[in-house]
Amino acid sequence: MVSLRVLTVDDWPLWRDVRLAALAEAPEAFTARLADWGRGGEEQWRARLEMPGAHHVVALLDGRAVGVARGIPDGRGGCELRSVWVGPEARGHGVGDRLIEAVETWARQSGAGVLRLAVIPGNEPAVALYRRNGFVPTPEPGALLSDGVTRERVMVKALREPDGGRA
């Protein structure tokens, strides 16, 4: 049975372990690189969890971390979904859906009007997961990738009706 756990700053070793596993297993899915985080000490990991207003969730299967997602305020009245990853042994069992739902619930409770994300072009399994969860592509240009040409694809999900009600 998979359970979700919202992390606190004292959970930094768990956050470190699952984030490093994600970067090692699926380096093509992230702009962050294992080399950037692999040498990070406790301060670096705690700082990530201390980010004001952020929400970090880990999926656990039999006590082992098998997935992760985080949400951060975007400074524009919305939130961003970031760092989504599900380990190979847990894929196809709804873990990604549950992680996204947890971050979406947090974003709604935070009063966000939208939830945005950026995905690396070509990561079609992730795009399918996001579409299944109500995200749609936008014309908004994403961040420039390390090749200096390609940009991330931005997707968004409205959390409120245009008149201010709940979506």
N, C-alpha and C positions, 0 to 999 in steps of 0.2 A: 504494500500500500504506500502510495506517495503522499507525503505531507509537505506543507509549506511552512517556512519559518521566516518571520521578519527579523532582520538582523539589527543588533545594537552595536555600538562601538567596541564592546568587549568581545564581539564575535569576529574580530578581525582575522584570526587564524582560519576560520571557516571560509570567510570571504576570499582570503588570499588563495586558499587551496582550490576552491571552485573556479575562481577567475583564472588562475594559472592553468588549470585543466582545460578550460575553454580555449584559452589562447594557444595552448599546445595542440589540442585536438583539431581545432578549426581556425588556423591562422588567417585563412583567406576570408573569413567572415567578419573580421574586425579591423579597424584602422589602428588600434593599439597593437603593439608587438610584445611578444613574450620577453624579449631582451629588455624592454623598457620597464617591465614590472617584475621580472624574475629576480632582480637584485634588490628590489624594494624592501626596506626594513619595516619594522612595526609602525614607525611614524607614518610612512607612506600609506600603509593599509588603513590605519586608524583615520588618517586625514580624509580618505575617501568616504568612510562611514560617518564621519562628522560633518559632511557637507550639509549646510543648512537646508532644511526642507526636503532632503532626499529620502528615498524609500528603497531599501534593498531586501530582496526576497530570494531565498534559496529553496529548491525542491529537494526533499530527502526521500530516498528509497532505502528502507531497512537501515536507517541511520547514516547512509552515505549520500553526499551531495551529488545530485545528478542533473541539476539545472539551476539557472540563475537569471534574474532580471532586476533592473533597477529603474526607478523613476526619479526625475529631477525637475524642479520648476524651470520653465524656459524664460522667465522674465517678461513674457508677453501675455500673461493671463492664461497660459496653458502649461502643459507638462510635456516632457520627453520620455519616451520609453527607450532604454539603452541596455547594452550588455546582455541581450537575450541569448541564452545558449541552453541546449538540452543535450546531455551525453548520449552517445550512440545506444547504450543499453536501455535508455528510457524513451527513445523516439518512437512515435506512432502510438503513444498511450495517453495523449491529451495533456502531457506535462507542460508543453509550451503554451497551450490554451489557458491552463490554470495560472501560470506565471503572468501572462498578459492580463488576465482577468484581475489578478491581485493588484497589479500596478494601475490598471484602469480604475478599480474601486478606490484606491488611494488618491488618484488624480481627481476623481469626482468629489471625494470628501474634502480635497484641498480647494475645491471651487473652480477647478480648471474648466475652460470651455472646450479645449481640444487636447488631444494626445497625439504628439508627433513622434516620428522615428525616422531614422536614416538607415538605409540598407545598401550594402555593396552590390553594384550591378553584377548580375550573373548568379546571385544567390537565390535561385528560384524556389528552393524549399522554404526559405524564410519569407519570401514574398507571398507564397501560397498560404503560409501560416498567418501572416498579417492580414491578407485579404479575407481569409476565413473568419477573422476576428473583427471585421468591419473597417479596416483601414483601406484608404484609396490613395492612389498616386496623386501628387500635386505637381504643378509646373515649377514650384520653388526649387532653385538650384541647391543641391547639397554641397557639402564640403568637398574641396578638391583633394583627390587621393594622391598618393606619393608619386604616381607616374606623371603628375603635372598636367594631365589631360582629362582623365575620367573623374566624374563627380558621383558622390553618393546619390541614391534615389531617395527622395523624401516622400513619406506617406503620412496621412493624417486621419484621425477619427474624431468626428464631432461628438462632444460629450453633452452638449446642450442644444436644444432647438435654437434657430436663429433669433427667436423672440425672447430668449433667456431661459426657457424651460428646459427640462431634462430631455436628452435625446432618447 
